Amino acid sequence: MNAPAIRAWYFSESSKLLRYGDAREIAIGVTHEVTGDLELCKRGLHASVKPLDALKYAPGAIVWRVELSGNVLTGADKLCASHRTYIAGGVDVTDTLRLFARQCALDVAHLWDMPEVVRRYLETGDESLSAAARDAASDAAWAAASDAARAAARAAAWAAARVAAWAAARDAAWAAARAAARDAAWAAQNTRLEAMLLEVVWGGK
């Protein structure tokens, strides 16, 4: 009897094609398969149960809800399977990821003397302020010596203004978690991001 399929998250580039010379099309309802022995990071179809883990490997901001089945290997932050079925998504979540990154940075805003332009960018998402906010957060990082929590808070604000949305979300979450109780903050951020992504791909289901 086959084990139940495992639901997970996967991000693709805007081309919606598999990478590394494969180039098969990704679409809802499609199942990709690989044969032969699986090896994490080297051979197989990957995805992560937690969306923050999936962001570590994201090449773009197209999110997919997938099911992994067949032979499945389990790693620390991702899975590797012989079969991956795309059950929802195919959506560009650039705006969602930027909102998530800004929220992560605001979570630790109280830990440092945040420049006004940084706060305005984080609260409004006005992209015309992005470069100024990034510069201001970077300048503040070179100010008088401060503790690690303040440095991480500034790093979260800087990361939120990154151009690549998936990198901004990943880096802002990591920096904000460093500024708080890391494991608890990371878990809370993962819960937040998963709720945001589920709302986009399935209306919150």
N, C-alpha and C positions, 0 to 999 in steps of 0.2 A: 504494500500500500504506500502510495506516495505521500510524503509529508506535505502539510498545508503550505500554500504559497506565502511568502513573507512580503508584507507591504513595506515599501521604502521610498526614498526620495532620490531623484537623479536630475542633474542639470546638464543642459546641452548648449551648444552654440546656436546662434540664430539660424544657421543653415539647416538645423534639424537633421543632421547626418551624423552617423557614427564617426569617430575619430580614428587616428592611427592607421590610415590607409584603407579602412573598411568601407566607409561611405554608404552603408545601407541607410535607407530613409527611416527616420523615427516618426511614428504616427500613432494616434490612439487606436487600440485594438491590435496593433502589430506585436508579434512575439519574435524576438531575435534569439538565436541559438548559436552556441559554439560547441564544438566537439573536442574530444581529447581531454587531457588532464588540466585541471584548473590550478591557477597560482595567483594568490593575491597580488595586486599591483602589476601583474605581468600578463596573465591570460585568463579571460573570463569576462562576464558582464557584471559590472559593479553598480552598487547603489548603497545608500546609508539609511538606517532606520531613523536617525535623527537628522532633521534638516540642517542644523548647524554643522554636523559632520559632513553632510553632502556639500556644503558650501566650501569646505576646504579643498575640494577637488573640482569645483565648478569652473568650466571654461567659458561660461556665458550665463545669461540670466533667463534662459528658457527652462521652466520647471516642469517636471513630470512626476506624477504619482505612478509607481510601478509595482509589479509583483515579481518576485524572484522565485524560481522553482527549479525542479530537477536536482542536480547536484549543487549544493551551496556550501561555500566556505565562509567562516566567520572570523573577521579581524577585529581589531580594537575599535575602529570607527567606520568600518565599511564591510560589506558582504561581497562575495564573488560567486556568481552562479552560472549555470549552463544555459538557463533560459531567463529572459527578462521581457515581461509584457507591460506595455504602456497603457494604463487604464484611465488616466485623466491627465489634464494639463496641456502641455504644448503652448503655454502662455508665457509671454514676456513679463516678468515680474520686477523689472527694473525699478519702477516707482515704489513697489512694495518693499523691496530690499533697501532702498534709500530711506524710506520712512522708518523701517526697522533700525537701520544704522543710527539715524538721528535720535530715536527713542533710547537706544542703548547709551548714547553719549549724554542725553539729558538725565538718565538715571544717576549719573555720577557728577552732575553739574555742581552739586553742593560742595564738592571736594576741592574746588579751586576758584580763583577769582576770574571767572569767565568773561572775556571781552564781549561787549555788547553785540558786535557784528556776528560773533559766533553764536550767541544765544538766539539772535534773530533768525539766523540761517537754520539752526536746529529746530526752532519752533514753527517756522513757516515753510521750510523747504524751498525757499526762493533761490533758484539756481544762479541768479545773477550775483548772489552773495557768496557763492561757494568758494571761489578763489580767495576772496578777502578773508573768509572765515578760516580757511585752511592756513593762510599765511599768518593770521593773528594767533591761531592755536600753536603754530610752529614757533613763532616769536616768543610766545609765553613759555614754551618749553625750554628756552635758553635763558630765561630770567633767573633770578637768584635761586640758589639751591632749595629744593623742596623734597618732601618725602615721596615715596613710590606711589602712593595713592593719588596724589595730585598729578604726578607725571603721567600716570595711566589715564586719569580723567582727561587731561589735555590730549593724550594720544587718541582717545576715543573720539573726541571732537574733531581732531585732524582727520582721522580715518573716515568719519562720516561724510566728509567732503571730497572723498576720492572720486575719480571719474568713473571707474568700473564699479557698478552697483554691487555685484556679488562680492568683490574684494572689500568694498566699503562695509558691507554688512558683516562679513567675517571678521575683519580687523577691528571694527568698532565694538563688536560683541566681546572679542578677546581682550581688548584693552579695558573695557568696562568691567569685565569679570576680574581682571587683575586688581582693579581698584577696590573690589568688594571681597566678600568671602567667595573665593573663586568657584567652588563646586556648586554652591547654592545659586550664585548669580548665573552661571552657565546653564543650569537646569531651568531657571526661570526664563532666561532669554530663549532657550530652545522651545519651551512651551509657548511663549509669545509668537515666535516665528512660525511654528507649526500651525497655530490658530490662524495667523494671517495668510499663510499659503493655502490652507484648507478652504478658507473663505474665497480665495481667488479661483481655485481649481474645481471646487465642488459646492460652493455656497455655504461653507462651514461644516459640511458633513464629514 
